[in-house]
Amino acid sequence: MAMVVKNNMSALSTLNTLNRNTTALSKSLQKVSSGMKINSAADDASGYAISERMRVQIRSLDQANSNAQNGGSMMKVAEGAVSSTVEILKTLKEKAVNAANDTNTDADRATIQKEMDQSIDQINDNANVTFNGQYLVDGSKNKEVHQTTTAMTNQSLSTSTGSGDALTGLKARNGDSLNIHSTDTVTVSYVKDGKTHTSSVQVGTNTLAGVISDLTSGAVTVRSTNSMIGKDASLNTVNTASGESAITIASSKSGIDNQIAGFTMYITDNKGNVNKSANAALDAFDESIRAQNKSEDNSIVMQVGTKAGQSIKVGLTDMKAQALGLQGKNGETLSIGNQEKANAAINVLDSAIQKALDQQTTIGAVESRLEYTQSNLTTASENVTAAESTIRDADMAKEMTEYTKNNVLMQAAQSMLAQANQSSSNALSLLQ
């Protein structure tokens, strides 16, 4: 290479190398200091876009997990309220069984009634429990329901039982006669709108449907004698669990105000003795469809996924005393004022307990599902984070090696640039 002064090519070449080494060192320094091998889209355009999408997903998964945890907390509040109601109902049944015993006087029953009234009022307080200002089990968070009628099904009578069968011809499930005689007395008690109604008539030639309709003044009628019970609040057809025919009775009108909270039917002979075998079969009308008022869809929706529609929808039914059949719309509570009323109250409370347990089961199932959801979201977030780390995070050992290399190269280039600049100054010696 010729010795020149104007264009020092050795210095220019060394300077370019120095600039490249400086840039490489700067990038290595950035990677080491940030811990990421991709700090901008310029480092790796496709990798940057993929990792950013993953970061969006990670943050969404973490928020969904938080949503599920908050949803679980809300369900625990609702469960606590319903659990308290169940405990109260167990106590109320204990009191009703006590009041049905004639070792108690009516004055004793009046005292027990005061306890029951306070407990029923507490059930209403439980139903007004809130979470973040939202009422949960007062019916305001119910799913979409159509107005329904109370239906009670008896699967202790023979499958061949018809509504027009005479009481004297009724048979148990196993085909044995109930031994009801025409001289016996049949008594029917039912609770409607908080009031207990009781009527009796001699069996005579009365039919099952006739007695039920007459002694309830038409408030209760035989709905069906086959396996179909009716339609629930979602308009789904409800059948007997076994698929066999059974007698189903229903209130004549729909809605909570017209629900039949409890139905009791029993036989006594002309000496006043109880026909236990007959009563075991007749007093077995269990609620199969719950009376509800029409409701729009106000279900609780918990967003537990990163996509639209990935949610859990929960409808919580009305747990107030009136909905449970313990209180009328005018505030009148279930009475145990005498033996007959106390006896009728037992079935009312059995039905109320079943309603409360059904709600508690629903809440418990949602809580269990939310726990699985949280576990799933945590695992998903962990795995996506691992994938994002593979794309974005720097291998510190490798980057430190690169940093050391680039640092040495830059120092070498600086040294060589000084030497190249010195070679140009050597040309001046020719001018001396």
C-alpha positions in Angstrom: 0.0 0.0 0.0 1.4 3.4 -1.0 2.3 5.9 1.8 -0.3 8.6 1.6 -1.4 11.5 3.7 -4.8 12.5 2.3 -6.6 9.1 2.5 -5.4 6.9 5.3 -7.2 3.7 4.3 -5.7 1.7 7.1 -7.2 4.1 9.6 -10.5 4.2 7.8 -10.8 0.4 7.7 -9.8 0.1 11.4 -12.3 2.8 12.3 -15.1 0.9 10.6 -14.1 -2.2 12.5 -14.0 -0.2 15.7 -17.6 1.1 15.0 -18.9 -2.4 14.4 -17.2 -3.7 17.6 -18.7 -0.7 19.5 -22.2 -1.5 18.2 -21.8 -5.2 19.0 -20.5 -4.3 22.5 -23.4 -2.0 23.0 -25.9 -4.7 22.1 -24.1 -7.2 24.3 -24.2 -4.7 27.2 -27.9 -4.2 26.6 -28.7 -7.9 26.6 -26.6 -8.5 29.8 -28.1 -5.6 31.6 -31.7 -6.3 30.7 -31.4 -10.1 30.8 -33.2 -10.3 27.4 -31.8 -11.3 24.0 -34.6 -9.4 22.3 -34.9 -5.8 23.5 -36.6 -4.3 20.4 -38.2 -5.5 17.2 -35.0 -4.7 15.4 -33.2 -7.6 17.3 -35.6 -10.2 16.0 -38.9 -9.0 14.4 -40.8 -12.3 14.4 -39.5 -13.4 17.8 -40.5 -10.0 19.2 -44.1 -10.3 17.9 -44.5 -13.8 19.1 -43.1 -13.1 22.6 -45.3 -10.0 22.9 -48.4 -12.0 22.1 -47.3 -14.5 24.7 -46.9 -11.7 27.2 -50.5 -10.5 26.5 -51.7 -14.1 27.1 -49.7 -14.4 30.3 -51.1 -11.2 31.7 -54.6 -12.3 30.7 -54.2 -15.7 32.3 -53.0 -14.2 35.5 -56.0 -11.8 35.5 -58.4 -14.7 34.8 -56.8 -16.6 37.7 -57.4 -13.6 39.9 -61.0 -13.5 38.6 -61.5 -17.1 39.6 -60.1 -16.5 43.1 -62.4 -13.6 43.6 -65.3 -15.7 42.2 -64.4 -18.4 44.7 -64.5 -15.8 47.5 -67.9 -14.7 46.4 -69.2 -18.2 46.4 -67.8 -18.8 49.9 -69.9 -15.8 51.1 -73.0 -17.3 49.5 -72.2 -20.7 50.9 -71.8 -19.3 54.3 -75.2 -17.7 54.2 -76.9 -20.8 52.9 -75.0 -23.0 55.4 -76.3 -20.8 58.2 -79.8 -21.2 56.8 -79.4 -25.0 56.7 -78.3 -25.0 60.4 -81.4 -22.9 61.3 -83.7 -25.2 59.4 -82.3 -28.2 61.2 -83.0 -26.4 64.5 -86.5 -25.5 63.3 -87.3 -29.1 62.4 -86.1 -30.1 65.9 -88.5 -27.5 67.3 -91.4 -28.7 65.1 -90.9 -32.3 66.1 -90.9 -31.2 69.7 -94.0 -29.2 69.3 -95.8 -32.1 67.6 -95.5 -34.0 70.9 -98.5 -33.6 73.1 -96.4 -33.6 76.2 -96.2 -29.9 75.4 -99.1 -27.6 76.1 -100.3 -25.0 73.7 -98.5 -22.5 76.0 -95.3 -24.4 75.5 -95.9 -24.3 71.7 -96.4 -20.6 71.9 -93.0 -20.3 73.5 -91.4 -22.5 70.8 -93.2 -20.4 68.2 -91.4 -17.3 69.4 -88.1 -19.1 68.8 -89.2 -20.1 65.4 -90.3 -16.6 64.4 -86.9 -15.2 65.3 -85.1 -18.0 63.4 -87.2 -17.4 60.3 -86.4 -13.7 60.5 -82.7 -14.7 60.6 -83.2 -16.8 57.5 -84.3 -13.5 55.7 -81.2 -11.8 57.1 -79.0 -14.6 55.7 -80.7 -14.2 52.3 -79.7 -10.5 52.2 -75.9 -11.2 52.5 -73.8 -9.2 50.1 -70.4 -9.4 48.4 -68.9 -6.1 47.1 -72.4 -4.5 47.5 -74.2 -7.2 45.5 -77.0 -9.3 47.0 -76.4 -13.0 46.3 -79.1 -15.4 47.5 -82.2 -13.1 47.7 -83.3 -14.1 44.2 -81.7 -11.1 42.4 -78.9 -13.3 41.0 -81.2 -16.0 39.6 -80.8 -17.4 36.2 -83.6 -17.0 33.6 -86.6 -19.0 35.0 -90.2 -19.4 33.9 -92.9 -19.3 36.5 -93.5 -22.8 37.9 -96.0 -24.6 40.0 -95.2 -26.7 43.1 -95.2 -30.4 42.2 -94.9 -33.2 44.7 -94.5 -36.8 43.6 -95.2 -40.0 45.6 -93.1 -43.0 44.7 -94.3 -45.1 47.6 -97.7 -46.0 46.1 -98.1 -48.7 43.6 -97.1 -47.8 40.0 -100.6 -48.7 38.9 -102.2 -46.2 41.2 -104.6 -43.9 39.3 -106.2 -40.6 40.4 -109.6 -42.2 40.3 -108.7 -45.1 42.5 -110.7 -45.4 45.7 -108.8 -44.9 48.9 -109.8 -48.4 50.1 -108.1 -49.9 47.1 -104.8 -48.2 47.3 -101.6 -50.4 47.4 -98.0 -49.8 48.4 -95.1 -49.9 46.0 -94.7 -53.7 46.5 -98.3 -54.4 45.7 -99.5 -54.9 49.3 -102.8 -53.4 50.3 -102.7 -50.3 52.5 -105.7 -51.7 54.5 -107.7 -48.5 54.4 -111.3 -49.1 55.4 -114.4 -47.1 54.5 -114.9 -46.3 58.2 -111.4 -44.8 58.6 -110.8 -41.1 58.6 -108.4 -39.4 56.1 -106.8 -36.1 57.1 -105.0 -33.7 54.8 -102.9 -30.8 55.9 -101.1 -28.3 53.7 -99.3 -25.0 54.1 -100.0 -22.1 51.7 -98.8 -18.5 52.0 -97.6 -19.2 55.6 -101.0 -20.6 56.7 -101.6 -24.2 57.7 -104.9 -25.7 56.5 -106.2 -29.1 57.9 -109.4 -30.9 57.0 -110.7 -34.5 57.6 -113.4 -36.7 56.0 -114.5 -40.3 56.4 -112.9 -42.5 53.7 -116.2 -44.0 52.5 -116.0 -44.4 48.7 -113.9 -41.3 48.2 -111.2 -41.4 45.5 -107.6 -40.3 45.9 -108.0 -37.3 43.6 -111.4 -36.4 45.0 -110.2 -36.3 48.6 -107.1 -34.3 47.8 -109.1 -31.7 45.8 -112.0 -31.5 48.3 -109.9 -31.3 51.5 -107.7 -28.6 50.0 -110.6 -26.7 48.5 -109.1 -27.1 45.1 -105.7 -25.6 46.1 -104.0 -29.0 45.3 -104.9 -31.3 42.5 -103.6 -34.5 41.0 -101.4 -33.6 38.0 -100.4 -36.9 36.6 -100.2 -40.6 37.3 -97.4 -41.5 34.9 -93.7 -41.0 34.9 -93.8 -37.4 33.6 -93.9 -35.0 36.5 -94.0 -31.7 34.6 -91.7 -28.9 33.4 -89.2 -27.1 35.5 -88.2 -23.5 35.5 -86.1 -24.0 32.4 -89.0 -25.7 30.6 -87.2 -29.0 30.7 -89.4 -32.1 31.2 -89.0 -33.7 34.6 -89.6 -37.4 35.0 -89.5 -39.7 38.0 -86.0 -40.9 38.8 -86.8 -44.5 38.2 -88.8 -43.8 35.1 -91.8 -45.6 36.6 -95.3 -44.2 37.0 -96.1 -42.3 40.1 -98.8 -40.0 41.5 -97.9 -36.3 41.2 -99.9 -33.6 42.9 -99.5 -29.9 42.2 -100.8 -26.5 43.5 -103.6 -25.2 41.3 -101.8 -21.9 40.7 -98.1 -21.1 39.9 -95.6 -18.8 41.6 -94.2 -18.5 45.1 -97.3 -16.8 46.5 -99.3 -19.9 45.5 -96.8 -22.6 46.4 -97.8 -25.6 48.5 -95.0 -25.6 51.1 -95.9 -28.9 52.7 -98.5 -31.7 52.1 -99.4 -34.2 54.8 -102.0 -37.0 54.3 -102.7 -39.7 56.9 -105.3 -42.3 57.9 -106.8 -43.0 61.4 -109.3 -45.8 62.1 -112.7 -45.4 63.8 -111.0 -45.8 67.2 -108.5 -43.0 66.5 -105.5 -45.3 65.9 -103.0 -44.4 63.3 -102.6 -46.7 60.3 -98.8 -46.6 60.1 -98.4 -48.7 57.0 -100.9 -46.6 55.1 -99.4 -43.3 56.4 -95.9 -44.3 55.4 -97.1 -44.6 51.8 -99.5 -41.6 51.8 -97.3 -39.2 53.6 -94.5 -39.5 51.0 -95.2 -36.7 48.6 -91.8 -35.1 48.1 -91.3 -31.9 46.2 -90.1 -32.7 42.7 -90.6 -29.2 41.1 -90.1 -26.1 43.1 -92.5 -23.1 42.7 -90.6 -20.1 41.3 -91.6 -16.7 40.0 -90.6 -15.6 36.5 -87.2 -14.1 36.4 -84.9 -12.6 33.8 -81.4 -13.9 33.4 -79.4 -12.1 36.2 -76.8 -14.9 36.7 -73.4 -14.2 38.0 -70.9 -14.4 35.2 -67.2 -15.1 36.1 -64.7 -14.5 33.3 -62.1 -17.2 33.8 -60.5 -17.4 30.4 -58.5 -15.2 28.0 -61.1 -15.4 25.3 -64.6 -13.9 25.1 -67.2 -16.3 26.4 -64.7 -18.4 28.5 -66.8 -17.9 31.6 -68.7 -19.7 34.4 -72.3 -18.7 34.8 -74.0 -19.3 38.2 -77.6 -18.7 39.0 -78.4 -18.4 42.7 -82.0 -19.0 43.7 -84.2 -17.2 46.3 -83.3 -18.3 49.9 -85.7 -16.0 51.7 -88.2 -17.5 54.1 -91.2 -16.9 51.8 -89.4 -18.8 48.9 -88.7 -21.6 51.3 -92.4 -21.8 52.3 -91.8 -20.6 55.9 -93.5 -17.3 55.6 -96.5 -15.8 53.7 -96.4 -12.6 51.6 -98.0 -10.7 54.6 -95.3 -11.8 57.0 -97.2 -14.6 58.6 -94.8 -17.4 59.6 -95.1 -21.2 59.8 -97.3 -22.0 62.8 -96.8 -24.8 65.3 -99.7 -23.6 67.6 -101.2 -27.0 68.0 -100.4 -30.6 67.4 -101.9 -30.7 63.9 -100.1 -27.6 62.8 -96.8 -28.8 64.3 -97.2 -32.1 62.5 -97.8 -30.3 59.2 -94.8 -28.1 59.8 -92.5 -31.1 59.8 -93.0 -31.8 56.1 -92.7 -28.0 55.3 -89.3 -27.9 57.0 -88.2 -31.1 55.2 -89.0 -29.4 51.9 -87.3 -26.2 52.9 -84.2 -28.2 53.9 -84.1 -29.9 50.6 -84.3 -26.5 48.8 -81.5 -25.1 50.9 -79.3 -28.2 50.4 -79.9 -28.1 46.6 -78.7 -24.5 46.6 -75.7 -25.3 48.8 -74.8 -28.2 46.5 -74.9 -25.9 43.5 -72.6 -23.4 45.2 -70.2 -26.1 46.4 -70.0 -27.6 42.8 -69.1 -24.1 41.5 -66.5 -23.6 44.2 -64.9 -27.0 43.4 -64.9 -26.1 39.7 -63.2 -22.7 40.4 -60.5 -24.5 42.3 -59.8 -26.7 39.2 -60.0 -23.6 37.0 -57.4 -21.8 39.2 -55.0 -24.8 39.0 -55.5 -24.9 35.2 -54.8 -21.2 34.7 -51.7 -21.3 37.0 -50.3 -24.2 34.9 -51.1 -22.5 31.6 -49.5 -19.2 32.8 -46.4 -21.1 33.9 -46.0 -23.0 30.6 -46.6 -19.9 28.4 -44.1 -18.0 30.5 -41.5 -20.8 29.9 -42.2 -20.6 26.2 -41.9 -16.8 26.2 -38.6 -17.1 28.2 -37.1 -19.4 25.6 -37.8 -16.8 22.9 -37.0 -13.6 24.8 -34.7 -14.2 27.7 -30.9 -14.1 27.3 -28.6 -17.0 28.1 -26.4 -15.0 30.5 -23.4 -17.3 30.2 -23.5 -17.0 26.5 -24.1 -13.2 26.5 -21.3 -12.6 29.0 -18.9 -14.5 26.7 -20.1 -12.4 23.8 -19.7 -9.2 25.9 -16.1 -10.2 26.9 -15.3 -10.9 23.2 -16.7 -7.7 21.9 -15.0 -5.7 24.7 -11.6 -7.2 23.8 -12.2 -6.6 20.1 -13.1 -3.0 20.7 -10.0 -2.4 22.7 -7.9 -4.0 20.0 -9.5 -1.9 17.3 -8.9 1.3 19.4 -5.2 0.3 19.7 -4.9 -0.5 16.0 -6.6 2.8 15.0 -3.9 4.6 17.0 -1.2 2.6 15.1 -2.9 3.4 11.7 -3.0 7.1 12.5 0.7 7.0 13.5 1.6 5.5 10.1 0.2 8.6 8.3 2.4 10.9 10.4 5.4 8.8 9.3 5.0 10.3 5.8 5.9 13.7 7.1 9.4 12.6 7.6 9.9 12.6 3.9 9.4 16.4 3.9 12.3 17.2 6.2 
